[in-house]
Amino acid sequence: MFEKLEQIERSYDELTDQISQPEFMSDMSTYAKLMKQHRQLGEIVSKYREVKKMQEDLTGARDLLALADDDEMREMANLEIAEIEDKLPTAEEELKFLLLPKDPNDEKNVILEIRAGTGGDEATLFAAEVLRMYARYAERQRWKFDVMEASDTGVGGIKDAVVMIEGDNVYSKMRFESGVHRVQRVPATESSGRIHTSAITVAVLPEAEEVDVQIDQNDLRADATRVTAELIARLKPRSSLG
């Protein structure tokens, strides 16, 4: 694994040098692709360097413990070893996760659909709260959050909403939000204090890619001629047998 990580680190450093060159900045399409690849590798490299630093510090602390000739020095080394050993497994797992094969849609923007389900007005209020929650999350992620459609209610809720979310790795962070979401609580509209169960549905769809479709006019003419011939054949009167 570490050989692969070293190769990724070298590729990252090469990309860092490339994107600083003026000739690459003149071609915005190529520059955008390089920057995207640089960000993707950067997340892995940052975690790899963090793990490598922790491993080096752990080795140093163990060496210090072996060479320490007083209790204070040994206690300091033991504390450092315990702290690193507590954090290192989590960092290593995070690094392994970053190396897993990615879903082809992970980097895509998404269409987010929220619909109120069972629960009446309380479900529409819950749907509105979830919409605001996603808006705040998108803001923290520095994503663009554009409400394309929304059907609101008189009590401040929404029956349904469709949102376009654009940014880096949106689908990878939002895809598991799809499904039915439920809440059990005493609604603000409930005067008797009874607990209501309300539900909404959330769908997260990767943005479809534009497809350049080219139609050969000869194919259109051939199809039109065939269809026309078939239609004429069906409409042609049959000859009498007499």
C-alpha positions as CSV (number, residue, x, y, z in Angstrom):
1,M,0.0,0.0,0.0
2,F,2.8,2.4,0.9
3,E,4.4,2.0,-2.5
4,K,1.1,3.1,-4.1
5,L,0.9,6.0,-1.7
6,E,4.5,7.1,-2.6
7,Q,3.6,7.0,-6.3
8,I,0.5,9.1,-5.6
9,E,2.6,11.6,-3.6
10,R,5.0,11.9,-6.6
11,S,2.1,12.4,-9.0
12,Y,0.7,15.1,-6.7
13,D,4.0,16.9,-6.5
14,E,4.3,16.8,-10.3
15,L,0.8,18.2,-10.7
16,T,1.7,21.0,-8.2
17,D,4.6,22.0,-10.4
18,Q,2.4,21.8,-13.6
19,I,-0.4,24.0,-12.5
20,S,2.0,26.7,-11.5
21,Q,3.3,26.9,-15.1
22,P,1.9,29.8,-17.2
23,E,1.3,27.7,-20.3
24,F,-1.2,25.5,-18.4
25,M,-3.1,28.5,-17.1
26,S,-3.7,29.8,-20.7
27,D,-5.8,26.7,-21.5
28,M,-8.7,26.9,-19.0
29,S,-10.1,23.5,-19.9
30,T,-6.8,21.7,-19.3
31,Y,-6.2,23.8,-16.2
32,A,-9.6,22.9,-14.7
33,K,-8.9,19.2,-15.2
34,L,-5.5,19.4,-13.6
35,M,-6.9,21.4,-10.7
36,K,-9.6,18.8,-10.2
37,Q,-7.1,16.0,-10.2
38,H,-4.8,17.9,-7.9
39,R,-7.6,18.3,-5.3
40,Q,-8.5,14.6,-5.5
41,L,-4.9,13.5,-5.0
42,G,-4.3,16.3,-2.4
43,E,-6.8,14.7,0.1
44,I,-5.0,11.4,-0.1
45,V,-1.5,12.9,0.1
46,S,-2.5,15.1,3.1
47,K,-3.8,12.1,5.0
48,Y,-0.8,10.0,4.0
49,R,1.6,12.6,5.3
50,E,-0.3,12.8,8.5
51,V,-0.1,9.1,9.0
52,K,3.6,9.0,8.1
53,K,4.4,11.8,10.5
54,M,2.5,10.0,13.3
55,Q,4.5,6.8,12.6
56,E,7.8,8.7,12.7
57,D,6.8,10.4,15.9
58,L,5.8,7.0,17.4
59,T,9.2,5.5,16.5
60,G,10.9,8.5,18.0
61,A,8.9,8.3,21.2
62,R,9.7,4.6,21.6
63,D,13.4,5.3,21.0
64,L,13.3,8.0,23.7
65,L,11.6,5.6,26.1
66,A,14.4,3.0,25.5
67,L,17.1,5.6,26.1
68,A,15.5,7.6,28.9
69,D,17.5,7.5,32.1
70,D,15.0,9.3,34.5
71,D,11.4,8.9,35.4
72,E,10.2,12.2,34.1
73,M,11.6,11.5,30.6
74,R,10.1,8.0,30.6
75,E,6.7,9.4,31.7
76,M,6.8,12.0,28.9
77,A,7.7,9.3,26.3
78,N,4.9,7.0,27.6
79,L,2.3,9.8,27.3
80,E,3.3,10.6,23.7
81,I,3.3,6.9,22.8
82,A,-0.2,6.4,24.3
83,E,-1.6,9.5,22.5
84,I,-0.2,8.5,19.1
85,E,-1.3,4.8,19.5
86,D,-4.8,6.1,20.3
87,K,-5.0,8.3,17.1
88,L,-3.0,6.3,14.6
89,P,-5.5,3.4,13.9
90,T,-8.3,5.9,13.0
91,A,-6.0,7.9,10.7
92,E,-4.8,4.7,9.0
93,E,-8.5,3.6,8.5
94,E,-9.3,7.0,7.0
95,L,-6.4,6.6,4.6
96,K,-7.5,3.2,3.5
97,F,-11.0,4.5,2.9
98,L,-9.6,7.3,0.6
99,L,-7.9,4.6,-1.5
100,L,-11.0,2.6,-2.1
101,P,-12.4,2.6,-5.7
102,K,-14.7,5.5,-6.2
103,D,-18.3,5.5,-7.6
104,P,-18.2,6.9,-11.1
105,N,-20.9,9.4,-10.0
106,D,-19.0,10.6,-6.9
107,E,-17.8,13.8,-8.4
108,K,-21.1,14.8,-10.0
109,N,-23.5,17.5,-9.0
110,V,-26.9,16.3,-7.7
111,I,-30.6,16.9,-8.1
112,L,-32.1,16.8,-4.6
113,E,-35.8,16.0,-4.3
114,I,-37.7,16.3,-1.0
115,R,-41.4,15.4,-0.7
116,A,-43.6,15.5,2.4
117,G,-45.3,12.1,3.1
118,T,-47.6,11.0,5.9
119,G,-48.2,13.4,8.7
120,G,-50.2,16.3,7.2
121,D,-48.9,19.8,8.0
122,E,-46.3,18.4,10.4
123,A,-44.7,16.4,7.5
124,T,-44.5,19.6,5.4
125,L,-42.9,21.4,8.3
126,F,-40.4,18.6,8.7
127,A,-39.7,18.7,5.0
128,A,-38.9,22.5,5.2
129,E,-36.6,21.9,8.2
130,V,-34.7,19.2,6.2
131,L,-34.4,21.5,3.2
132,R,-32.9,24.2,5.4
133,M,-30.5,21.7,7.0
134,Y,-29.2,20.7,3.6
135,A,-28.9,24.4,2.6
136,R,-26.7,25.0,5.7
137,Y,-24.6,21.9,5.0
138,A,-24.1,23.0,1.4
139,E,-23.0,26.4,2.6
140,R,-20.4,24.8,4.9
141,Q,-19.2,22.7,2.0
142,R,-19.0,25.8,-0.2
143,W,-21.4,24.2,-2.7
144,K,-24.0,26.2,-4.8
145,F,-27.5,25.5,-3.5
146,D,-30.2,26.5,-6.0
147,V,-33.9,25.8,-5.3
148,M,-35.4,25.1,-8.7
149,E,-38.9,24.3,-7.6
150,A,-40.8,24.4,-4.3
151,S,-44.4,24.0,-3.3
152,D,-45.0,25.7,0.1
153,T,-47.9,25.6,2.4
154,G,-49.7,28.2,4.5
155,V,-48.2,27.0,7.7
156,G,-44.6,27.5,6.7
157,G,-43.9,24.0,5.4
158,I,-43.3,22.6,1.9
159,K,-45.1,19.8,0.1
160,D,-42.1,19.2,-2.2
161,A,-38.9,20.8,-3.5
162,V,-36.3,20.2,-6.2
163,V,-32.8,21.6,-5.7
164,M,-29.7,21.6,-7.8
165,I,-26.5,21.3,-5.7
166,E,-23.2,22.0,-7.4
167,G,-19.6,21.6,-6.1
168,D,-16.8,19.2,-5.4
169,N,-17.7,15.6,-4.7
170,V,-21.4,16.4,-4.0
171,Y,-22.8,13.0,-4.9
172,S,-20.2,11.2,-2.8
173,K,-21.3,13.1,0.3
174,M,-25.0,13.2,-0.4
175,R,-25.9,9.8,-2.0
176,F,-26.7,8.0,1.3
177,E,-29.3,10.7,2.2
178,S,-31.8,9.0,-0.2
179,G,-34.7,7.2,1.4
180,V,-37.5,7.8,3.9
181,H,-36.8,10.1,6.9
182,R,-39.1,10.0,9.9
183,V,-39.5,12.2,13.0
184,Q,-41.6,11.6,16.1
185,R,-42.3,14.7,18.2
186,V,-45.1,17.0,19.5
187,P,-45.8,19.4,16.6
188,A,-46.2,23.1,17.1
189,T,-49.7,22.7,15.6
190,E,-50.7,20.1,18.3
191,S,-52.5,21.7,21.2
192,S,-53.1,18.5,23.2
193,G,-49.4,17.5,23.4
194,R,-49.7,14.2,21.5
195,I,-46.7,12.8,19.7
196,H,-47.0,12.6,16.0
197,T,-45.0,10.5,13.5
198,S,-44.3,12.2,10.2
199,A,-42.3,11.1,7.2
200,I,-40.7,12.6,4.1
201,T,-38.9,11.1,1.2
202,V,-35.5,12.3,-0.1
203,A,-34.1,11.4,-3.5
204,V,-30.5,12.2,-4.5
205,L,-29.9,11.9,-8.2
206,P,-26.5,12.4,-10.0
207,E,-26.7,15.1,-12.6
208,A,-27.0,13.7,-16.1
209,E,-24.2,14.3,-18.5
210,E,-24.9,16.2,-21.7
211,V,-24.8,13.8,-24.6
212,D,-24.0,15.1,-28.1
213,V,-26.3,13.2,-30.4
214,Q,-25.8,13.5,-34.1
215,I,-28.5,12.2,-36.5
216,D,-27.7,11.3,-40.1
217,Q,-30.2,13.0,-42.4
218,N,-30.0,10.0,-44.7
219,D,-31.2,7.8,-41.9
220,L,-34.2,10.1,-41.4
221,R,-35.1,10.0,-45.0
222,A,-34.8,6.2,-45.2
223,D,-37.1,5.8,-42.2
224,A,-39.6,8.3,-43.4
225,T,-39.7,6.5,-46.8
226,R,-40.2,3.1,-45.2
227,V,-43.0,4.4,-42.9
228,T,-44.7,6.2,-45.7
229,A,-44.6,3.0,-47.9
230,E,-46.1,0.9,-45.1
231,L,-48.8,3.5,-44.5
232,I,-49.7,3.6,-48.3
233,A,-49.8,-0.2,-48.4
234,R,-52.3,-0.3,-45.6
235,L,-54.5,2.3,-47.1
236,K,-54.4,1.0,-50.7
237,P,-57.9,-0.4,-51.6
238,R,-58.0,-4.1,-52.3
239,S,-59.0,-5.3,-55.8
240,S,-62.4,-7.0,-56.1
241,L,-62.5,-10.6,-56.9
242,G,-65.5,-10.3,-59.3
